[in-house]
Amino acid sequence: MKHQSKPIFVSVFLIFPVLFLSYSASVSAQEVEDEREFDYLENSGKGPSQWGDLKKEWAACKNGGLQSPIDMSSLRVKVINKSGELKKRYKPCHAIVKNRGHDISLQWLNYDAGSIKTNGTEYFLQQAHWHSPSEHTINGRRYALELHMVHQCKDPNVQNNLAVVGLLYKFGAPDAFLSKLIGNITSMNDHVQERYIGVIDPSLIKMGGRKFYRYMGSLTVPPCAEGVIWTMNKKIRTVSRDQVRALRIAVHDYAEANARPLQPLNRREIELYGPSPGDVPN
């Protein structure tokens, strides 16, 4: 019986690296994860205003016309009275928490954490990460924290193959989902950049509300690729000051913030979806 335990133990630790490696390749093609390549300090030579000059592949950060984040001003919003509840089908899945040097990322393995459906296209959840203060603003107001849930379409024929769901937080009661993760986040150090944390259910991320903004934008980190469908929940959640502080301290980047400055709207349309007058809440 003693000899049987060893193969079982080894197989468990062989499985998860394989899962992670196959997943990681798809993510790295979208967002740059190397903390040495860019930062948020303007006097470092690698700050947001210099991103577009650091690599030719990052030219969109400087020259793009559909960049994110933006201010969602009531003066520019087109109100659509249509049942706007986001169609989510999330499920529990194995995950790792990763210190990417500029943020903390929660990454689900092998596209197996479920999906959202936008305009009839299905996008599968890859990862979630946090920015503080918020990157997007509403009528000029910046919030304490912003969560991005990044999704990708598996169909190579879909032109806009990334969809991001964003949530804004103001200071207040602790966020319950972050409370479950904060121990794993704060215990990471310069020598521990990622950690397997078991099965995490993304449906525990509370969104609430039935109104959301939608517009076409970009990744908010290099390479600032455009063609990203943004869905920003209008309902503002709460997060504690200690939780926001823990997220920033954990990345060891010495920056007080990891939020890209607002980008020009450039005549883009911002849609505000909400229930039609005849809709009755379930």
N, C-alpha and C positions, 0 to 999 in steps of 0.2 A: 504493500500500500504506500510506503514511503516513496518508492521509485515512481509511482504514478503521478505524484503531485508536481514534479518538476516540468514535464512537457506541457501540462495545463497552464502553469504559471508563465512559461516562456511564450506560449501561443497567444496569450492575452496581450503581451507587450509587443508582439510582432504585428498583431492585427492593427493596433491604433496608429503606429507610424505609417503603415501602408495607406490607411484611410486618410490620414492627414496629408501625406505627400500628394496624393491624387487630387485632393481638394485644393491644396495650397497653390498648385500651378495655375488653376483657373482664376484665383483671386489676384495673384501677383501680376497677371496680365492687365488688370484693371487699375488698381491703386498701388502706387509705390509704397513699399513698406520699410525700406532701408532708412533708418533715422539719420544717417550721416549725409543723405543727399539733399535734404531741405529742412527748414525749420520755420519758426514763426517770429524770429527776432530780426527786425529790420536792419540793425547795425551789424549783422553777422555776414552779410553778403549772400545769404541763402534764404532770406525772408520772402514773404508773399510777393512783393513788388519785383523781386529778382527771379522768381520761379521760371518765367518764360524765357529767360536768357541762359539758364543753367544747362539745358539740353535742347537740341533741336526737336526732340520728341515731345517736349513740354511747351512748344510754341503757343498752343491754345491758351495757356495761362496768361499770356500777354496779348495775343491777337484775336482770341475767340470772341464771337459776338453773342454767344448763348451761355455765358458763364454764371456760376452759382458761388455764393448765395446772393439773394436779392431781398429787397424790402417789399413786403406784401402790403402795399398801400391801398386803402379803401378807394382812393381816387382812380386807381388803375385796374381794379378788380371787376370782372364780369360775373355777375351773380347768375347761377343756373339753378332754378328750382326743380331739382331732380333728386330722387333718392340717391344719396351719395355715399351710403355705407360701403366701405372698402370690403371687397370679397376676399376674406382671409381663410386659409385652410392650413393652419400651422399644426405641428405635432412634435412631441418630445423627440430629441435626437442627441447623440453624443456630441460633445463640444469641447473646445479648448478656450482658455482665456490667454490672450497674447499681448505683451507689451511691445508696441510697434515703435517706441521711441518718441512719437509725437502724439500718440493716443493709446488708450486701452481698447482692445478689440475682442469681442466674443464671437468665435467662429464655429459654425455648425459644419459637420463633416458630410461630404458626399451629396450635397443638395438634398438631404433627407429630412429637413426640418419643416417641410411644407412650402406653401406658395401663396401668392396673391394673384388676382386676376384683374387686369387693367385693359379696358377697351377690347375685351375678348381675348387678350393674350395672357398666358400664364408665365409668371416670373417666380423662380425658386429662391428661397432665402439662403444667402451665403453667410453674412456676418452682420454684426451690429457694433457701433462704436460711438464714443461720446466726445462732444466739443464743449468747452466752456470758455467764455460765455457762449450764448447761442450764436450761430452763424447767420441764420435768417432772422429778420425782424418783422414785426407787424406794426404798421403805421409809425415806423421809426423806433419802436421800443425793442430793446435787446433783452433777452431773458438770461437766466442763470446757467442753463444747460440745454444742450440739444442732442438728441439721440438719432442716429441714422441707421435704418435697417435696409441693408443693400441686397437687392434681388437681381437675378440674371435669368434671361430666357434661354432655354436649351436649343431653340430652333435657330440655326445659323442664318436662315433667310430673313429673320426679323431685324430690321435696320436699327431700331432703338432697343437694344437688348438689355439695358440696365434700367431698373426702376427702384427708386429710393423712397422709403416712407420715413418722414421726419416727425419727431415729437419735441415740443418745447416744454421747459420746466421753469417754474419760479421757485424762489426760496419758500420753504414751508415744511410740512410733514415729510419724513423720509420716504423715498420711493421704495416700495416693497420689493420690486424685482432686483434693484441694486443691493438692497439689504442682504439678499441671498448670495450675492457674488462678492461683496466687499471684502470678506475675509481672504479669499483667494487673490484678490487684487492687491491689497495692502501688504500681503506677505511676500509678494514678488520683489526681487531685487535685481541689481545689475547683472547677476550671474544666472538668474532664472527669468528667461524671456517669454516662456510659454508653459502652460500647464494644462494637462487633461483634467477636466472637472466633472466628468460624468455626463449623465443625461440631463439636458436643460430644455424646458418647454417654453418656446417663444410666445405662446399664447398667454403666458403670465405677464407679458409686457402690456400694461393697461393703457389703452388708447382713449376710449370713451368718446362721447360726442358723435354727431352724424354729419358734421360739416368739415370740409377740408379744402385747402387750396391745391391747385394743380397747375404746373407750368413745365416747359421744356428748358432744361438747363444742362449742367455739367457736374463732373466730380469736383469736390471742393479742395482736393489735394492733387498734386501732380500725378498724372499728366494732364489733369483738367479736361479730360475727354468729354466732348459734348454729345448730345443725343440722349441724355438721361431724363427719364420721366420722373418728375418730383411730385410727391403727394405729401403735403404738410398738414397735419391734423390741427384744426383750429382750437380745439380744447387744450388749455394749458394745465399740465400736471404739476405736481410739487416734488421738490427734492430738498434734502437738508444741506446746510452749509458744510457740515462735516463730510457728507458724501461727495460733494463737488471738490472739496479740498483733497480728499483721498485720491480721487481720480487724477488730479493734476500732479500731486506729489509722487504718485506711483510711477510715472513715466520717466522721472529723472532727467528731464530736458531743460530744467532751469528757466523755463518760460512760464509767465504767469497765466498765459492764455494759449489756446490752440484753435482759434477761430479766424478763418480767412475774412478779410474785409469785404464789405458789400460790393457787388459788381453792377455795372450799368444794366438796366432792363432792356434797352435798345428795342423799343416798340413791341416787345413780347407781350402776349396776352396772358393774364393770370386769371384763372377761373376759380370761383368759389362755389363749390357744390354743397347743396343742402337739401333736406327733405322738401318735397313739393307740398303746397298747402293742404292737399287731401291726404297726405300720408299720416297714418296713425302709428305711433311707436309700438313696437312689439312688447 
